[in-house]
Amino acid sequence: MRGVRWVDERLVLDLEVAEPAVTPGAVVVEVAAASICGTDLHFMRTQRQHVVIGHEFAGWVDGVPCAIEPTVFCGACAQCLGGHTNRCVGDGHTNIGIYRDGGLADRVAVPAYAPVELPDGLDVRDASLVEPTSVSWHGTRRAAIEPGERVAVVGGGSIGLLAVACVRHLGHEVALAARHPHQRAAGERIGASVSPVGEYDVIIETAGTESGLVRSAELVRPGGRVVLLGNFQPSAPVPGVPTLVKEITWIGSAGRGRHDGGVREFAESAAVLAANPEIARAVITHRFPLADAAEAFRVADDRASGAIKVVLEP
């Protein structure tokens, strides 16, 4: 079986990955599509993993098209019982495709609770977007946007564009501050206005950069709130004076969970994509066969290439 992993400090398509073991409580996914995340690119430079990578993926489970929620959680700790499976503090909490074998492979074993059946209107080849959409959906819900509030997204990568899609799905207007022309064009395709003007009640920061935080602090109104979706390493250098003077509320957000008695944000995110096929058409810019994984990673790492989301298909 084939799988993409790091071998001797090189990203390679390993042709001798072991077939996934079917243990009690697990199912096997025949992978249809897996996409490259900014986290994969970060680990590529800083913390190369020896497992099969890929935490954004979809495929067939017993012939049924599904997207795969990659969070592994205990289900018994106080956080899990409260629906916050992304905050699990119990034994075994981990992430598929980061710390255990993931979806950049022909097949992968996952917990039986991980697959979510795709709704009508969402092609399995586009469904690797469900995972990053769920990150943006969770952050958008954390923002608790009220009718009539002004909303802006800072950062035009896939998480930023999917945040735009989530805000629009909830019926709110949204502006997008993006660096590259192709990102701004994609944002317009899914309903964003470009070049934010004035002050905003809610900012969703997705760039994960110091300049993104500075821009967020500039745009947010006094007493407003900023949701942090960017992946800050090693820390988020929050602008001190604007935070104090404006009394900005900074809201952390990571992953996805459940709410209202068990409603899965992951399933809601699949519904967001199914409701508007233009989202996938705007966000997925490149597709490669699995055999071209090294080139796919090169393109994904080059913003000047026009890449937003790069998908690999076995």
TIFI-793092 format. One line per 8 residues: number of its first residue (from 0); their letters; for each residue x, y, z of C-alpha. Coordinates in Angstrom, 1 decimal. Layout:
BEGIN
NUM = a = X/Y/Z; ...
This chain:
BEGIN
0 = mrgvrwvd = 0.0/0.0/0.0; 1.1/3.6/-0.7; 1.4/6.3/1.9; 3.1/9.7/2.1; 5.5/10.2/5.0; 8.9/11.5/6.0; 11.8/9.0/5.3; 15.4/10.0/5.9
8 = erlvldle = 14.3/13.7/6.2; 12.6/13.6/2.8; 8.9/13.7/1.9; 8.4/10.5/-0.1; 5.6/8.3/-1.4; 6.4/5.1/0.5; 5.3/2.1/-1.5; 5.7/-0.3/1.5
16 = vaepavtp = 3.3/1.1/4.1; 1.6/-1.6/6.0; -2.1/-2.2/5.4; -4.2/-0.6/8.2; -5.0/-3.0/11.0; -8.7/-3.4/11.7; -9.0/-3.4/15.5; -12.2/-3.4/17.6
24 = gavvveva = -13.9/0.0/17.3; -12.2/0.9/14.0; -13.2/1.1/10.3; -11.1/1.3/7.2; -11.4/4.3/4.8; -10.7/3.9/1.1; -9.3/7.3/0.5; -10.7/9.4/-2.3
32 = aasicgtd = -9.0/12.7/-1.6; -6.7/14.3/0.9; -5.6/17.9/1.1; -2.5/19.7/2.4; -2.9/21.9/5.4; -0.7/24.8/6.7; 0.0/22.6/9.7; 1.5/20.0/7.4
40 = lhfmrtqr = 3.8/22.7/5.9; 4.7/23.9/9.5; 5.6/20.4/10.5; 7.6/20.0/7.3; 10.0/22.6/8.6; 10.0/22.1/12.3; 8.8/18.7/13.5; 8.8/16.0/10.8
48 = qhvvighe = 6.6/13.1/11.6; 7.3/9.5/10.7; 3.6/8.5/10.5; 1.6/8.7/7.3; 0.5/12.3/7.2; -2.8/13.9/6.1; -5.6/15.0/8.5; -7.9/16.5/5.9
56 = fagwvdgv = -9.3/13.6/3.9; -12.5/11.8/2.7; -13.3/8.5/1.1; -15.5/5.5/1.3; -16.4/3.5/4.3; -18.1/0.2/3.3; -19.0/2.0/0.0; -20.5/5.1/1.7
64 = pcaieptv = -18.9/8.4/0.9; -17.7/10.1/4.1; -15.5/12.9/5.4; -13.3/11.9/8.3; -13.1/13.9/11.6; -9.4/13.5/12.6; -9.7/14.2/16.3; -9.3/11.1/18.5
72 = fcgacaqc = -10.8/11.7/22.0; -11.6/9.7/25.1; -15.3/10.5/25.3; -15.3/10.3/29.1; -13.5/13.3/30.5; -15.4/16.5/31.5; -14.5/18.3/28.4; -15.7/15.5/26.1
80 = lgghtnrc = -18.9/15.1/28.1; -19.5/18.8/27.6; -19.2/18.5/23.9; -15.7/19.9/23.7; -14.0/16.9/22.2; -11.3/19.2/20.8; -10.3/20.0/24.4; -10.1/16.3/25.5
88 = vgdghtni = -7.9/15.8/28.5; -8.3/12.0/28.7; -6.0/9.2/27.7; -5.5/8.6/24.0; -6.3/12.1/22.8; -4.5/12.6/19.5; -5.0/13.6/15.9; -5.1/11.4/12.8
96 = giyrdggl = -2.5/12.3/10.2; -0.4/14.2/12.7; 0.5/11.8/15.5; -0.9/8.6/14.0; -1.3/7.4/10.4; -3.5/9.6/8.3; -5.2/10.0/4.9; -2.4/10.6/2.4
104 = adrvavpa = -2.5/6.9/1.6; -4.6/4.4/-0.3; -6.3/3.3/2.9; -6.3/4.2/6.6; -8.0/2.9/9.8; -9.9/5.4/11.9; -12.2/5.2/14.9; -15.7/4.2/14.0
112 = yapvelpd = -17.0/7.5/15.2; -14.7/9.5/12.9; -16.6/9.2/9.5; -19.4/11.6/8.7; -21.6/10.6/5.8; -21.7/13.2/3.1; -24.9/15.1/2.4; -26.3/15.3/-1.1
120 = gldvrdas = -24.5/18.0/-3.2; -21.0/17.4/-1.8; -18.7/15.3/-4.0; -16.3/13.0/-2.1; -13.5/14.5/-4.2; -14.2/17.9/-2.6; -14.9/16.6/0.9; -11.4/16.9/2.3
128 = lveptsvs = -12.5/20.5/2.7; -14.9/19.4/5.5; -12.0/19.3/8.0; -10.7/22.9/7.5; -14.3/24.1/7.1; -15.1/22.7/10.5; -12.2/24.7/12.0; -13.6/27.9/10.5
136 = whgtrraa = -17.2/26.9/11.4; -16.2/26.4/15.1; -14.4/29.8/15.1; -17.4/31.5/13.5; -19.7/30.0/16.1; -17.3/31.1/18.8; -17.6/34.7/17.5; -21.3/34.7/18.4
144 = iepgerva = -22.2/37.1/15.6; -25.4/39.1/16.2; -27.6/40.4/13.4; -26.4/43.7/12.0; -22.8/43.3/13.4; -20.0/44.2/11.0; -17.6/41.2/10.4; -14.2/41.0/8.7
152 = vvgggsig = -11.8/38.2/8.1; -8.1/38.8/8.2; -6.1/36.3/6.0; -6.9/34.9/2.6; -5.7/31.3/3.0; -8.1/28.4/3.0; -9.1/28.9/6.7; -9.8/32.6/6.0
160 = llavacvr = -11.8/31.9/2.8; -13.8/29.1/4.6; -14.4/31.5/7.4; -15.9/33.9/4.8; -18.1/31.0/3.6; -19.2/30.2/7.1; -20.1/33.8/8.0; -22.1/34.1/4.7
168 = hlgheval = -23.8/30.8/5.4; -25.1/32.3/8.6; -26.5/35.2/6.6; -24.0/38.0/7.6; -22.1/40.3/5.4; -18.3/39.9/5.6; -15.2/41.8/4.4; -11.9/40.1/3.6
176 = aarhphqr = -8.4/41.4/4.1; -6.2/39.2/2.0; -2.6/39.7/0.8; -2.7/38.1/-2.7; -4.9/38.9/-5.7; -6.0/35.3/-6.2; -7.1/35.1/-2.6; -9.2/38.3/-2.9
184 = aageriga = -10.7/36.9/-6.2; -11.7/33.6/-4.4; -13.2/35.6/-1.5; -15.4/37.6/-3.9; -16.6/34.3/-5.5; -17.9/33.2/-2.2; -19.5/36.4/-1.2; -16.9/38.6/0.5
192 = svspvgey = -16.4/42.3/0.0; -12.7/43.2/-0.3; -10.5/45.8/1.4; -12.2/46.3/4.8; -13.2/49.9/5.5; -14.0/51.4/8.9; -14.4/49.5/12.2; -15.9/46.1/12.7
200 = dviietag = -17.6/44.4/15.6; -16.0/41.0/14.9; -12.7/40.1/13.4; -11.7/36.6/12.5; -7.9/36.4/12.3; -6.7/33.5/10.2; -3.2/34.6/9.0; -1.4/33.5/12.2
208 = tesglvrs = 1.1/36.3/11.9; 2.1/39.3/13.9; 1.0/41.6/11.1; -2.4/39.9/11.1; -2.8/40.6/14.7; -1.9/44.2/14.2; -4.4/44.5/11.4; -7.1/42.9/13.5
216 = aelvrpgg = -6.5/45.4/16.3; -6.7/48.2/13.8; -10.0/47.1/12.4; -11.9/46.0/15.5; -14.1/48.6/17.1; -13.7/49.6/20.8; -15.2/46.8/22.8; -15.1/44.5/19.9
224 = rvvllgnf = -13.8/40.9/19.7; -11.2/39.1/17.7; -11.3/35.3/17.1; -7.9/33.7/16.8; -7.9/31.0/14.1; -4.3/31.5/12.9; -1.7/29.0/14.0; 0.7/31.1/16.1
232 = qpsapvpg = 4.1/29.6/16.8; 5.4/29.8/19.4; 3.0/32.5/20.7; 0.6/35.2/19.6; 2.1/38.7/20.1; -1.1/40.5/20.9; -0.8/44.3/20.4; -0.8/45.7/23.9
240 = vptlvkei = -1.9/49.3/23.7; -4.9/48.7/21.4; -6.0/45.8/23.5; -6.0/48.0/26.6; -7.4/51.2/25.0; -10.1/49.5/23.0; -10.7/46.8/25.6; -10.5/44.1/22.9
248 = twigsagr = -11.8/40.6/23.7; -9.5/38.0/22.2; -11.2/34.6/21.7; -9.2/31.4/21.1; -10.6/28.7/18.8; -9.2/25.3/17.8; -10.7/22.3/16.0; -14.4/21.5/16.4
256 = grhdggvr = -16.8/19.9/18.8; -20.4/19.2/19.5; -23.2/21.4/20.8; -26.9/21.4/21.7; -27.0/17.8/22.9; -24.6/16.3/20.4; -24.9/18.2/17.1; -21.5/17.7/15.4
264 = efaesaav = -19.9/20.8/14.0; -18.1/18.5/11.6; -21.4/17.4/10.0; -22.6/21.1/10.0; -19.5/22.0/8.0; -20.3/19.3/5.4; -23.7/20.9/5.0; -22.1/24.4/4.5
272 = laanpeia = -20.1/23.0/1.6; -23.0/21.1/0.1; -25.2/24.2/0.2; -22.8/26.2/-2.0; -20.7/24.2/-4.5; -18.9/27.4/-5.5; -16.9/27.2/-2.2; -15.0/24.1/-3.3
280 = ravithrf = -14.5/25.5/-6.8; -13.0/28.7/-5.4; -10.9/27.2/-2.7; -9.5/24.1/-4.3; -6.9/25.4/-6.8; -4.8/22.4/-7.6; -5.2/18.6/-7.8; -2.4/16.0/-8.0
288 = pladaaea = -2.3/12.2/-8.1; -0.9/10.8/-4.9; 2.3/9.8/-6.8; 3.1/13.5/-7.2; 3.0/14.3/-3.5; 6.4/16.0/-3.5; 5.3/18.4/-6.2; 2.0/19.0/-4.5
296 = frvaddra = 3.7/20.1/-1.3; 6.0/22.4/-3.3; 3.1/24.1/-4.9; 1.2/24.3/-1.6; 4.2/26.0/0.0; 4.5/28.6/-2.7; 1.7/31.3/-2.3; 3.0/33.0/-5.5
304 = sgaikvvl = 1.9/29.9/-7.4; -1.7/30.9/-6.9; -2.3/27.9/-4.6; -5.0/28.0/-1.9; -6.0/24.4/-1.3; -4.0/21.6/-2.9; -5.7/18.2/-3.1; -4.1/14.8/-3.7
312 = ep = -6.1/11.8/-5.0; -4.9/8.2/-4.8
